[in-house]
Amino acid sequence: MMADRTGAPARAWQRMLSGRRLDLLDPSPLDIEISDIAHGLARVARWNGQTKGNHAFSVAQHSLLVEAIFGQLNAEAGADWHMAALLHDAPEYVIGDMISPFKAVVGGGYKDIEARLQEAVHLRFSLPARCSANLKAAIKRADQIAAYFEATILAGFSVAEATEYFGRPRNFNPAELDLSPLATMTVERAFLKRHKELESRINAARRPT
C-alpha cells in the first residue's frame, strides 16, 4: 500500500465511525460492525451515481431490494439465507461500488480483497464464510433481476441493453418493488431495521427448545 504522505508508514486499514480499525488486507470479523456497514452502504451510489431522482440509489437500498426479490423467489429460505442476501454487497462499505467494466480492467486483486472482506462479514454475523453453490446462485439471480430493473427504471438503459447484460426477468412480478431512491438516513435506518429483524429470527431458530 502507498503511504498517505511522504515519509509516513504504509497504511492498509481504515478507521470506522464506530472506532473500529479494519485491516483491508487481513480483515478480522471482530472489527466489523453493522452500524459501519449500514452507514457506508447508504452513502455509496450504485451506477456511479448516474441514476434518476433527487437522491442517489445507494448500495444499501440495492441490498434491501435484492433481499426482497430473493424472498419472492425462495419462499422457503431461512433467515440465514436472507441475511446472506442482505449482506451480499457488504464489502462495498469499505471498497465502494466498482462498476463491472472497471472490475474487468482492475482484475483479480480487487476480487481477492472483496472475497476476504465478504468472508469476514459472514463470520461476524455467524454465517458460513462462503455461501454454498445453491445459495450463491440464488442470490446472483436476485441480484441480476434487481440490476435489470435498476438499469431500465433508473439508469437510462434500454430494455435491449439491460437484457443483453443482465437478462430479462421472466415469470417475475415487479409490482411490489419500490425503486424510488431514498434519502441517506432513511435507507440507513431501513437497512439496520431489516438486519435486526433477520438477526432476531436467526437467533430464535438456533435457540435450544
C-alpha positions, 0 to 999 in steps of 0.5 A: 500500500502507498503511504498517505504522505511522504515519509509516513508508514504504509497504511492498509486499514481504515478507521470506522465511525464506530472506532473500529480499525479494519485491516483491508488486507487481513480483515478480522470479523471482530472489527466489523460492525453493522452500524459501519456497514449500514452507514457506508452502504447508504452513502455509496451510489450504485451506477456511479451515481448516474441514476434518476431522482433527487437522491442517489440509489445507494448500495444499501437500498440495492441490498434491501431490494435484492433481499426482497426479490430473493424472498419472492423467489425462495419462499422457503429460505431461512433467515440465514439465507436472507441475511446472506442476501442482505449482506451480499454487497457488504464489502462495498462499505469499505471498497465502494461500488466498482462498476463491472467494466472497471472490475474487468480492467482492475482484475483479480486483486480487487476480487481477492480483497472483496472475497476476504472482506465478504468472508469476514462479514459472514463470520461476524454475523455467524454465517458460513464464510462462503455461501454454498453453490445453491445459495450463491446462485440464488442470490446472483439471480436476485441480484441480476433481476434487481440490476435489470430493473435498476438499469431500465427504471433508473439508469437510462438503459434500454430494455435491449441493453439491460437484457443483453447484460443482465437478462430479462426477468421472466415469470417475475412480478415487479409490482411490489418493488419500490425503486424510488431512491431514498434519502441517506438516513432513511435507507440507513435506518431501513437497512439496520431495521431489516438486519435486526429483524433477520438477526432476531429470527436467526437467533430464535431458530438456533435457540435450544427448545 
